[in-house]
Amino acid sequence: MVKTAWVTDSTAYLDGALINHPDIYTVPLTIILDGEEYSDGIDLTSSQLFEKLKQQKNAPTTSQPSVGAFQELFEQLSKDYDQIVAVLLSAKLSGTVSSSEQAAMLVSIPVTTIDSKILTYPLTAIMKKGMELLDEGNSLEFVIEQLESLRETNETYVLIGSLEQLHRGGRMSGLQFFLGSMLSVKPIIRIEDGALNVKEKARSEKRAKEKILNYLRVSYEKYQFREVYILYGLHEEQAIMWKEELTIEFPLLEIICCPLGAVIGVHAGENTLGISWHNGLK
């Protein structure tokens, strides 16, 4: 039987069932605060990040794992595995996919790199589905085809906690930032084909959440998917409150609250709140 190692990056949220899984390996991204580097999830938690941000003189930045970091891991895994599947953060948000693809050309073990076009737990859900399909005896080619199809069904809507941080990190244009900050507009950010785009604007967070709820309502009625992921920056209580509201209307949906992590927090801010689902995950 072919033995497969699954690799992801530190923006993925690994729940209790996965964090100690023997075949899952994580490559951390780097966070740079006033010239000091931290490995995401190892040297710096989300709560530590947001505390440090209050004292920063310069805009924080993040950087992708190096080609060498992936190469070192792949070579190590080649001693115990026959193949590697890497499911990673959207290539339009980070160069992590590129680092993995370059490293794959430097090692002898076969490596398949999948651009999830998403992040955090929705990324993890794609990887979990791949593991499930491979364990059922499907070919790797079939599994890759299914995962690439699944990722295209994702819908993610986010209320950014700090438009200024998003703008300073290069993820939002100057015009969009100006409109959002100066006119007290709450933009609803959608991740489309792996990139951040303004879906529409609302006059308040309450109105924005009502609009997002309607997106969810329409999609659920059409696709009857099984899971929804509530994504939050630092304040879990906001996510739990939203979960309680959604549970009343969608009692059959499994609603999972997931922290965005420090790397995403650098760009989005501690008050960020979002929701995501895969229409194809049934």
ZAKOLPA-203096 format. One line per field, with one value per residue (C-alpha): residue number from 1; residue in one letter; x, y, z. Coordinates in steps of 0.5 Angstrom, whole numbers, plus 500, padded with zeros to 3 digits. Layout:
# ZAKOLPA-203096
pos: NUM | ...
code: A | ...
xx: X | ...
yy: Y | ...
zz: Z | ...
***
This chain:
# ZAKOLPA-203096
pos: 1 | 2 | 3 | 4 | 5 | 6 | 7 | 8 | 9 | 10 | 11 | 12 | 13 | 14 | 15 | 16 | 17 | 18 | 19 | 20 | 21 | 22 | 23 | 24 | 25 | 26 | 27 | 28 | 29 | 30 | 31 | 32 | 33 | 34 | 35 | 36 | 37 | 38 | 39 | 40 | 41 | 42 | 43 | 44 | 45 | 46 | 47 | 48 | 49 | 50 | 51 | 52 | 53 | 54 | 55 | 56 | 57 | 58 | 59 | 60 | 61 | 62 | 63 | 64 | 65 | 66 | 67 | 68 | 69 | 70 | 71 | 72 | 73 | 74 | 75 | 76 | 77 | 78 | 79 | 80 | 81 | 82 | 83 | 84 | 85 | 86 | 87 | 88 | 89 | 90 | 91 | 92 | 93 | 94 | 95 | 96 | 97 | 98 | 99 | 100 | 101 | 102 | 103 | 104 | 105 | 106 | 107 | 108 | 109 | 110 | 111 | 112 | 113 | 114 | 115 | 116 | 117 | 118 | 119 | 120 | 121 | 122 | 123 | 124 | 125 | 126 | 127 | 128 | 129 | 130 | 131 | 132 | 133 | 134 | 135 | 136 | 137 | 138 | 139 | 140 | 141 | 142 | 143 | 144 | 145 | 146 | 147 | 148 | 149 | 150 | 151 | 152 | 153 | 154 | 155 | 156 | 157 | 158 | 159 | 160 | 161 | 162 | 163 | 164 | 165 | 166 | 167 | 168 | 169 | 170 | 171 | 172 | 173 | 174 | 175 | 176 | 177 | 178 | 179 | 180 | 181 | 182 | 183 | 184 | 185 | 186 | 187 | 188 | 189 | 190 | 191 | 192 | 193 | 194 | 195 | 196 | 197 | 198 | 199 | 200 | 201 | 202 | 203 | 204 | 205 | 206 | 207 | 208 | 209 | 210 | 211 | 212 | 213 | 214 | 215 | 216 | 217 | 218 | 219 | 220 | 221 | 222 | 223 | 224 | 225 | 226 | 227 | 228 | 229 | 230 | 231 | 232 | 233 | 234 | 235 | 236 | 237 | 238 | 239 | 240 | 241 | 242 | 243 | 244 | 245 | 246 | 247 | 248 | 249 | 250 | 251 | 252 | 253 | 254 | 255 | 256 | 257 | 258 | 259 | 260 | 261 | 262 | 263 | 264 | 265 | 266 | 267 | 268 | 269 | 270 | 271 | 272 | 273 | 274 | 275 | 276 | 277 | 278 | 279 | 280 | 281 | 282
code: M | V | K | T | A | W | V | T | D | S | T | A | Y | L | D | G | A | L | I | N | H | P | D | I | Y | T | V | P | L | T | I | I | L | D | G | E | E | Y | S | D | G | I | D | L | T | S | S | Q | L | F | E | K | L | K | Q | Q | K | N | A | P | T | T | S | Q | P | S | V | G | A | F | Q | E | L | F | E | Q | L | S | K | D | Y | D | Q | I | V | A | V | L | L | S | A | K | L | S | G | T | V | S | S | S | E | Q | A | A | M | L | V | S | I | P | V | T | T | I | D | S | K | I | L | T | Y | P | L | T | A | I | M | K | K | G | M | E | L | L | D | E | G | N | S | L | E | F | V | I | E | Q | L | E | S | L | R | E | T | N | E | T | Y | V | L | I | G | S | L | E | Q | L | H | R | G | G | R | M | S | G | L | Q | F | F | L | G | S | M | L | S | V | K | P | I | I | R | I | E | D | G | A | L | N | V | K | E | K | A | R | S | E | K | R | A | K | E | K | I | L | N | Y | L | R | V | S | Y | E | K | Y | Q | F | R | E | V | Y | I | L | Y | G | L | H | E | E | Q | A | I | M | W | K | E | E | L | T | I | E | F | P | L | L | E | I | I | C | C | P | L | G | A | V | I | G | V | H | A | G | E | N | T | L | G | I | S | W | H | N | G | L | K
xx: 500 | 503 | 504 | 502 | 505 | 500 | 503 | 500 | 502 | 501 | 495 | 491 | 487 | 488 | 483 | 484 | 483 | 489 | 494 | 497 | 496 | 502 | 502 | 500 | 506 | 506 | 511 | 510 | 510 | 514 | 512 | 516 | 515 | 520 | 525 | 524 | 522 | 517 | 515 | 507 | 504 | 511 | 514 | 508 | 500 | 495 | 494 | 501 | 501 | 495 | 499 | 505 | 502 | 500 | 507 | 510 | 513 | 513 | 508 | 508 | 510 | 509 | 513 | 512 | 516 | 523 | 524 | 529 | 524 | 520 | 526 | 528 | 522 | 521 | 527 | 526 | 519 | 522 | 525 | 518 | 513 | 512 | 509 | 507 | 501 | 502 | 495 | 497 | 495 | 492 | 497 | 494 | 495 | 502 | 508 | 508 | 505 | 511 | 516 | 513 | 513 | 520 | 522 | 519 | 523 | 529 | 527 | 527 | 520 | 514 | 510 | 504 | 502 | 495 | 493 | 487 | 485 | 483 | 486 | 485 | 479 | 476 | 483 | 484 | 477 | 480 | 486 | 481 | 477 | 483 | 485 | 479 | 478 | 485 | 484 | 478 | 483 | 482 | 488 | 492 | 490 | 482 | 483 | 487 | 481 | 476 | 480 | 481 | 473 | 471 | 476 | 472 | 465 | 468 | 464 | 468 | 465 | 469 | 468 | 475 | 477 | 482 | 482 | 488 | 492 | 489 | 491 | 498 | 499 | 498 | 492 | 487 | 488 | 488 | 481 | 478 | 481 | 479 | 472 | 471 | 475 | 473 | 465 | 464 | 462 | 463 | 466 | 464 | 470 | 469 | 475 | 474 | 479 | 484 | 484 | 481 | 475 | 470 | 463 | 459 | 459 | 454 | 453 | 454 | 457 | 449 | 447 | 453 | 452 | 445 | 447 | 452 | 447 | 442 | 448 | 449 | 441 | 441 | 447 | 444 | 437 | 441 | 446 | 445 | 452 | 454 | 459 | 460 | 466 | 466 | 473 | 475 | 481 | 482 | 475 | 472 | 466 | 464 | 464 | 460 | 455 | 454 | 454 | 448 | 444 | 446 | 444 | 437 | 436 | 440 | 440 | 442 | 449 | 455 | 458 | 465 | 469 | 476 | 481 | 485 | 491 | 497 | 499 | 492 | 491 | 497 | 493 | 486 | 486 | 483 | 476 | 476 | 470 | 468 | 464 | 466 | 463 | 464 | 458 | 461 | 462 | 456
yy: 500 | 507 | 511 | 518 | 524 | 530 | 537 | 544 | 551 | 554 | 558 | 552 | 550 | 543 | 541 | 536 | 530 | 533 | 536 | 530 | 526 | 522 | 523 | 531 | 536 | 543 | 548 | 555 | 562 | 568 | 574 | 580 | 585 | 591 | 587 | 581 | 574 | 569 | 563 | 562 | 558 | 556 | 563 | 567 | 566 | 570 | 573 | 575 | 578 | 583 | 585 | 586 | 590 | 595 | 597 | 596 | 602 | 599 | 596 | 588 | 584 | 576 | 572 | 565 | 559 | 558 | 553 | 550 | 549 | 545 | 541 | 540 | 537 | 533 | 530 | 528 | 525 | 521 | 516 | 514 | 515 | 514 | 520 | 527 | 531 | 539 | 543 | 550 | 557 | 561 | 562 | 569 | 571 | 568 | 565 | 559 | 554 | 557 | 555 | 548 | 547 | 549 | 545 | 539 | 539 | 538 | 532 | 525 | 523 | 525 | 531 | 534 | 541 | 543 | 551 | 551 | 558 | 559 | 559 | 557 | 551 | 551 | 549 | 544 | 541 | 540 | 536 | 532 | 530 | 528 | 524 | 521 | 519 | 516 | 512 | 509 | 507 | 512 | 514 | 520 | 523 | 522 | 525 | 531 | 532 | 532 | 537 | 541 | 541 | 542 | 548 | 552 | 551 | 555 | 561 | 566 | 572 | 577 | 583 | 585 | 588 | 593 | 596 | 600 | 593 | 590 | 596 | 597 | 589 | 591 | 586 | 592 | 598 | 605 | 607 | 601 | 603 | 610 | 609 | 604 | 608 | 615 | 614 | 609 | 603 | 596 | 592 | 585 | 582 | 575 | 571 | 569 | 565 | 565 | 573 | 578 | 582 | 587 | 584 | 589 | 595 | 596 | 602 | 598 | 591 | 589 | 590 | 587 | 580 | 580 | 581 | 575 | 571 | 572 | 569 | 563 | 562 | 562 | 557 | 552 | 552 | 550 | 546 | 543 | 543 | 540 | 544 | 552 | 555 | 561 | 565 | 570 | 574 | 574 | 574 | 568 | 570 | 574 | 567 | 563 | 569 | 568 | 560 | 561 | 565 | 561 | 554 | 557 | 557 | 552 | 546 | 541 | 544 | 543 | 550 | 550 | 556 | 557 | 562 | 565 | 565 | 570 | 571 | 572 | 577 | 581 | 583 | 583 | 585 | 582 | 584 | 580 | 576 | 571 | 565 | 560 | 554 | 549 | 548 | 541 | 538 | 534
zz: 500 | 498 | 504 | 504 | 508 | 508 | 509 | 510 | 512 | 519 | 516 | 517 | 523 | 525 | 530 | 536 | 531 | 526 | 531 | 533 | 526 | 525 | 517 | 518 | 517 | 518 | 515 | 519 | 515 | 519 | 522 | 522 | 528 | 528 | 525 | 529 | 526 | 529 | 527 | 526 | 531 | 534 | 537 | 537 | 538 | 536 | 543 | 543 | 536 | 538 | 544 | 541 | 535 | 540 | 541 | 534 | 531 | 524 | 520 | 521 | 515 | 514 | 509 | 506 | 508 | 504 | 499 | 503 | 509 | 504 | 501 | 508 | 510 | 504 | 504 | 511 | 509 | 504 | 509 | 511 | 506 | 498 | 496 | 499 | 498 | 500 | 501 | 502 | 503 | 497 | 492 | 491 | 498 | 499 | 495 | 500 | 494 | 489 | 495 | 495 | 488 | 487 | 493 | 490 | 484 | 488 | 492 | 489 | 493 | 488 | 491 | 489 | 491 | 491 | 491 | 496 | 494 | 501 | 508 | 515 | 517 | 510 | 507 | 513 | 510 | 503 | 506 | 510 | 504 | 501 | 506 | 507 | 499 | 499 | 505 | 501 | 496 | 491 | 486 | 487 | 481 | 482 | 489 | 486 | 481 | 487 | 491 | 485 | 484 | 491 | 492 | 487 | 491 | 496 | 499 | 504 | 506 | 511 | 516 | 516 | 523 | 521 | 514 | 516 | 517 | 511 | 507 | 510 | 508 | 501 | 501 | 500 | 495 | 497 | 494 | 497 | 504 | 503 | 502 | 508 | 513 | 511 | 509 | 515 | 510 | 512 | 506 | 506 | 503 | 499 | 497 | 490 | 486 | 492 | 492 | 496 | 493 | 496 | 495 | 497 | 502 | 508 | 513 | 519 | 521 | 523 | 516 | 513 | 517 | 515 | 508 | 509 | 512 | 506 | 502 | 507 | 506 | 499 | 498 | 503 | 500 | 493 | 495 | 502 | 504 | 511 | 515 | 516 | 519 | 523 | 522 | 528 | 529 | 537 | 540 | 540 | 544 | 537 | 534 | 539 | 539 | 531 | 532 | 537 | 532 | 526 | 530 | 531 | 523 | 521 | 526 | 521 | 520 | 523 | 525 | 527 | 530 | 528 | 530 | 524 | 527 | 527 | 520 | 518 | 524 | 522 | 516 | 518 | 525 | 532 | 531 | 524 | 523 | 517 | 515 | 510 | 507 | 501 | 497 | 494 | 501 | 502
***
